[in-house]
Every structure is written in structure tokens, then in C-alpha cells.
Amino acid sequence: MKKDRAYLRYQRNRAIRRKEGILRRLGGEDYVQAWEHGEPGRLAKGKIHCSCPICRRKSYDEPACRDHRAAIRAAAQMEETTE
């Protein structure tokens, strides 16, 4: 199925709106202006975040849910034994 220009234009504008929203939530209009430089099309491709270890947050950076629950249970048991 060949996609027409209207569909491609819609998808491009959808990506731009999504990225503008992310930038506005992070830092307001200043972030949007810094990325766009007056041209919203700059947001059509590429990522809008940094991938350095300070900025990124990955699933493996935090303990798993079951490890978190186990730590809570262990703390509760320690609290029970001290009482």
C-alpha cells in the first residue's frame, strides 16, 4: 500500500507536536526555541534527548520491581523483630 502525501505530512506533524510537547514540559518555551531556531521542521527527525549517563534513565539503572518488594519486606521484618 502506497502512502499518499497527506498521510506522510500528518505523521511528520504528529512527531513534531509530540517532541514540542516533551520540550515544553521539560523546560518551557526556551527549550523549544533552542531546538527549533524558528523552524519547527528541525524536530521532524532525530532524538530530542541526550543519551549520556547523567541524562538517560534506563530500566536496568533501577532495581527490579521484585527486588524493591523484597527490600520492603526485609525492612518490615527487621522492624517487627526490633519491637
N, C-alpha and C positions, 0 to 999 in steps of 0.2 A: 504494500500500500504506500503510495507516494503521498507525502505530506505537503499541503499547499503552503503558500507564504503566510497566510493568516495564522495558521497553526504554529509555524515557526516563530512568528512575531509574538504571538501570545506567550509561548514558552520562554522566550528571551525576556519579555517584560515581567513575567512571573518571577524569574530568577533575580532580576534587578530589584523588584519590590521586596522580595524576601531578604536580600542582602542589605538593602537600605534599612529595613526594619531591625535587623540584627545590629547594624551600626548605630542606629538611633537609640536602641536600648542600652548599648554599651557606653556610648559617650556623647550622645546627643547630636545636634546638627554639625558640630565641629568635626566629628569623625566622618560624617557623610561628605562634607566638603573636602576634607583631606584626601579621601579616597577617590572622589569623583573629579575634582578640579573643574567643576562646571559641566561635566559630560557624564550623565548617568550611565551611558553605554560602557564605561570602564568597568562596571560591576557585572557585566554580562558573562564574563568568563573568569575562571580562576577562583582561588580561595580568598577569603577576607579575614583570615586569622593567621596568627603566627604559629609555627609548629615547634618553636623552641621549648625546652623542658620547663621553663618558667611559665609560659603562657598556656601550654596544652594541658588537657586533662583527659587521660585515657582510662579505660575501665580497669586496666591492670595496675594503675597507680594507687588504687584504694583496695583495702581488704575485701574479700568476697562477702556476700550477704551472710552466708552460713558462718564465716569466721567472726563477723560482727556479732551475730546472735550468740555464738559460743562465748565470746568475751563478756557479753552482758550476763549470761547465765553464770559464768565463773565469778563475776563481781557480786552477783546476787548470793551465791553460795558462800562467798567469803564474808559477806555482810551478815548472813544468817549465823555463821559459826562464831562471829565476834559478839553476838548478842547474848 
